[in-house]
Amino acid sequence: MITIDKMCYHSKLRYENAGEKFAFAVITLLICVMSRSAAVAGIVLAVTGVLTVWKGGIPVARYVRFLTVPLAFLILSTAAIMFNIRRTPLDLFALPIGGWYLTASSHSFFYAVSLVLTALAAVSCLYFLSFTTPMPDILQVLRRLHCPKLMIEMMLLIYRFIFILLDTASAISTSQDCRMGNRDYKTSLKSFGMLGSVLMIRAVSRSGKLYDSMEARCYDGTIRVLSENHPPKKKVIAGIVCFELLLFSFAL
């Protein structure tokens, strides 16, 4: 199992109602993105972090490590917004380079910080949902929301094939290591290309076998998955409504 899926099934919020968690994550994400406010993003980041780590039981170090992955991309992408190369210096700082300046303004700096916080808060909402709600429960919520049946089944099949392909790739990589397939850079490139080609062939082969097995089990166009029923709690619903209203008031 991949790490996120494993942590999801060990979360203390695993058996809470999936609809409540889905509604909280999606509504919070929408308010955060629409507001584009650093204050709202900070509140969302703090609340989702506390719920995921304290209530969900996810280790702090692992949660922070997952957050640093999008943070690195966000910092690199917002650097173009923050820094400018101009002939005239701006108010925040200016580094002379010949007859030009590598410079930044206070407005661009605070805009970049707000953008990073908003994006990171949006990611934390998705992390909260991913770390506390198994994929079958999320698909069950989407089914109740009358999402297209084809989209739900494609999501389920893709989710299933992620584990199959990861397991196959791991087995091929281990076999290559045992045969000194990664002893130097040139050999590693060749081994990686062979891994990709074999993985593609086996993915196509397994998809065909999967469809044949589904047809043999009277597949009628609908994949039926057993789901656990966890009734919603009035106290939790009231808490979500109060929090979203408070967050919306900050966003105005």
C-alpha positions as CSV (number, residue, x, y, z in Angstrom):
1,M,0.0,0.0,0.0
2,I,1.2,3.5,-0.7
3,T,2.0,5.7,2.4
4,I,-1.1,8.0,2.2
5,D,-3.5,5.0,1.8
6,K,-1.8,3.2,4.8
7,M,-2.1,6.3,7.0
8,C,-5.7,6.8,6.0
9,Y,-6.7,3.3,7.2
10,H,-4.9,3.9,10.5
11,S,-6.4,7.3,11.1
12,K,-8.5,7.9,14.2
13,L,-11.0,9.7,12.0
14,R,-11.3,6.7,9.7
15,Y,-14.7,5.7,11.0
16,E,-16.3,9.2,11.0
17,N,-18.9,9.9,8.4
18,A,-17.3,10.4,5.0
19,G,-19.9,12.9,3.9
20,E,-19.0,15.2,6.8
21,K,-15.3,15.1,6.1
22,F,-15.9,15.6,2.3
23,A,-18.2,18.6,2.9
24,F,-15.7,20.1,5.4
25,A,-12.7,19.7,3.1
26,V,-14.4,20.9,-0.1
27,I,-16.3,23.9,1.3
28,T,-13.2,25.0,3.2
29,L,-11.1,24.7,0.1
30,L,-13.6,26.8,-2.0
31,I,-13.7,29.6,0.6
32,C,-10.0,29.6,0.9
33,V,-9.4,29.8,-2.8
34,M,-12.1,32.4,-3.5
35,S,-11.0,34.7,-0.6
36,R,-7.3,34.8,-1.6
37,S,-6.7,36.1,2.0
38,A,-3.5,35.3,3.9
39,A,-5.5,35.4,7.2
40,V,-8.1,32.9,5.9
41,A,-5.3,30.7,4.5
42,G,-3.5,30.7,7.9
43,I,-6.7,29.7,9.7
44,V,-7.4,26.9,7.3
45,L,-3.8,25.7,7.4
46,A,-3.8,25.6,11.2
47,V,-7.3,24.0,11.6
48,T,-6.7,21.2,9.0
49,G,-3.3,20.6,10.4
50,V,-4.6,20.2,14.0
51,L,-7.5,17.9,12.8
52,T,-5.2,15.8,10.7
53,V,-2.4,15.4,13.3
54,W,-4.1,15.7,16.7
55,K,-7.6,14.2,15.9
56,G,-6.4,11.9,13.1
57,G,-3.3,10.7,14.8
58,I,-1.0,11.3,11.8
59,P,2.7,11.8,12.9
60,V,3.7,15.5,12.8
61,A,7.0,14.8,11.0
62,R,5.3,12.8,8.3
63,Y,2.6,15.5,7.8
64,V,5.2,18.3,7.6
65,R,7.2,16.2,5.1
66,F,4.2,15.8,2.9
67,L,3.5,19.6,3.0
68,T,7.1,20.4,2.0
69,V,6.6,18.7,-1.4
70,P,4.1,21.2,-2.7
71,L,5.8,24.1,-0.8
72,A,9.0,23.6,-2.8
73,F,7.1,23.9,-6.1
74,L,5.1,26.9,-4.8
75,I,8.2,28.8,-3.8
76,L,9.8,28.2,-7.2
77,S,6.7,29.2,-9.1
78,T,6.1,32.4,-7.1
79,A,9.7,33.5,-7.5
80,A,8.8,34.8,-11.0
81,I,6.0,36.9,-9.4
82,M,8.2,38.3,-6.6
83,F,11.4,39.2,-8.5
84,N,11.8,41.5,-11.4
85,I,14.7,42.6,-13.6
86,R,14.3,46.4,-14.3
87,R,16.4,49.4,-15.0
88,T,14.8,51.2,-12.0
89,P,14.9,49.7,-8.5
90,L,11.7,49.0,-6.5
91,D,11.0,49.7,-2.8
92,L,11.6,46.3,-1.2
93,F,15.2,45.6,-2.3
94,A,17.4,46.1,-5.4
95,L,20.5,44.1,-6.4
96,P,22.5,45.9,-9.1
97,I,23.5,43.7,-12.1
98,G,25.3,45.9,-14.6
99,G,22.9,48.5,-15.7
100,W,19.9,46.5,-14.5
101,Y,18.5,45.6,-11.1
102,L,17.2,42.4,-9.6
103,T,14.5,44.0,-7.6
104,A,11.2,43.4,-5.8
105,S,8.3,45.5,-4.5
106,S,6.5,45.2,-1.2
107,H,3.2,44.6,-3.1
108,S,4.7,41.7,-5.1
109,F,6.2,40.2,-2.0
110,F,3.0,40.1,0.0
111,Y,1.1,39.0,-3.0
112,A,3.5,36.0,-3.5
113,V,3.3,35.1,0.2
114,S,-0.6,35.3,0.1
115,L,-0.5,33.0,-3.0
116,V,1.8,30.5,-1.4
117,L,-0.3,30.4,1.8
118,T,-3.6,30.0,-0.2
119,A,-2.3,27.2,-2.3
120,L,-0.7,25.4,0.7
121,A,-4.0,25.7,2.7
122,A,-5.9,24.3,-0.3
123,V,-3.5,21.3,-0.4
124,S,-3.9,20.9,3.4
125,C,-7.7,20.5,2.8
126,L,-7.1,17.7,0.3
127,Y,-4.5,16.1,2.7
128,F,-7.1,16.1,5.5
129,L,-9.5,14.3,3.2
130,S,-6.9,11.9,1.9
131,F,-5.4,11.1,5.3
132,T,-8.8,10.4,7.0
133,T,-11.1,9.0,4.3
134,P,-10.5,5.8,2.3
135,M,-11.0,5.9,-1.5
136,P,-14.1,3.7,-1.5
137,D,-15.8,6.0,1.0
138,I,-15.0,9.0,-1.1
139,L,-16.4,7.3,-4.2
140,Q,-19.6,6.5,-2.2
141,V,-20.0,10.2,-1.4
142,L,-19.6,11.0,-5.1
143,R,-22.2,8.4,-6.0
144,R,-24.6,10.0,-3.5
145,L,-24.0,13.4,-5.1
146,H,-25.0,11.8,-8.5
147,C,-21.6,12.2,-10.2
148,P,-21.4,10.4,-13.5
149,K,-21.2,6.7,-13.1
150,L,-18.4,6.4,-15.7
151,M,-16.2,8.9,-13.9
152,I,-16.6,7.0,-10.6
153,E,-15.8,3.7,-12.2
154,M,-12.7,5.1,-13.9
155,M,-11.5,6.6,-10.6
156,L,-11.9,3.2,-8.9
157,L,-10.1,1.4,-11.7
158,I,-7.2,3.9,-11.8
159,Y,-7.0,3.7,-8.0
160,R,-6.7,-0.1,-8.2
161,F,-4.1,0.0,-11.0
162,I,-1.9,2.4,-9.0
163,F,-1.1,-0.4,-6.6
164,I,-0.7,-3.0,-9.3
165,L,1.8,-0.8,-11.3
166,L,3.7,0.2,-8.2
167,D,4.0,-3.4,-7.1
168,T,5.1,-4.5,-10.6
169,A,7.6,-1.6,-10.9
170,S,9.1,-2.5,-7.5
171,A,9.6,-6.1,-8.5
172,I,11.2,-5.2,-11.8
173,S,13.5,-2.6,-10.1
174,T,14.6,-5.2,-7.5
175,S,15.3,-7.7,-10.2
176,Q,17.4,-5.1,-12.0
177,D,19.4,-4.2,-8.9
178,C,20.1,-7.9,-8.3
179,R,21.6,-8.1,-11.8
180,M,23.7,-5.0,-11.4
181,G,21.4,-3.0,-13.7
182,N,22.1,0.3,-11.9
183,R,25.8,0.1,-11.4
184,D,26.5,3.3,-13.3
185,Y,24.6,6.2,-14.9
186,K,24.5,4.8,-18.4
187,T,23.3,1.4,-17.3
188,S,20.7,3.1,-15.0
189,L,19.2,5.0,-17.9
190,K,19.0,1.8,-20.0
191,S,17.4,-0.1,-17.1
192,F,14.9,2.7,-16.6
193,G,13.9,2.7,-20.2
194,M,13.4,-1.1,-20.1
195,L,11.4,-0.8,-16.9
196,G,9.1,1.7,-18.5
197,S,8.5,-0.4,-21.6
198,V,7.9,-3.6,-19.7
199,L,5.6,-1.8,-17.3
200,M,3.6,-0.5,-20.2
201,I,3.2,-3.9,-21.8
202,R,2.2,-5.5,-18.5
203,A,-0.3,-2.8,-17.7
204,V,-2.0,-3.3,-21.1
205,S,-2.0,-7.1,-20.5
206,R,-3.3,-6.8,-17.0
207,S,-6.1,-4.4,-18.0
208,G,-7.3,-6.9,-20.6
209,K,-7.2,-9.8,-18.0
210,L,-9.1,-7.6,-15.5
211,Y,-11.8,-6.8,-18.0
212,D,-12.1,-10.5,-18.9
213,S,-12.5,-11.4,-15.2
214,M,-15.1,-8.8,-14.8
215,E,-17.0,-10.1,-17.8
216,A,-16.8,-13.6,-16.4
217,R,-18.4,-12.3,-13.2
218,C,-21.4,-10.9,-15.0
219,Y,-20.2,-7.3,-15.2
220,D,-23.2,-5.1,-16.3
221,G,-21.5,-1.7,-16.5
222,T,-21.5,-1.0,-12.7
223,I,-18.7,-1.9,-10.3
224,R,-20.3,-2.6,-6.9
225,V,-18.2,-2.1,-3.8
226,L,-19.3,-2.8,-0.2
227,S,-19.2,0.4,1.9
228,E,-19.5,0.9,5.7
229,N,-22.3,3.0,7.0
230,H,-21.3,5.6,9.6
231,P,-24.2,7.8,10.5
232,P,-23.6,11.6,10.7
233,K,-23.5,13.3,14.1
234,K,-25.5,16.5,14.7
235,K,-22.7,17.9,16.9
236,V,-20.1,17.5,14.1
237,I,-22.4,19.0,11.5
238,A,-23.1,22.0,13.7
239,G,-19.4,22.4,14.3
240,I,-18.7,22.4,10.5
241,V,-21.5,24.9,9.8
242,C,-20.2,27.3,12.5
243,F,-16.6,27.0,11.3
244,E,-17.5,27.6,7.7
245,L,-19.7,30.6,8.6
246,L,-16.8,32.0,10.7
247,L,-14.4,31.4,7.9
248,F,-16.7,33.1,5.4
249,S,-17.0,36.1,7.6
250,F,-13.2,36.5,7.6
251,A,-13.2,36.1,3.8
252,L,-15.6,39.0,3.3
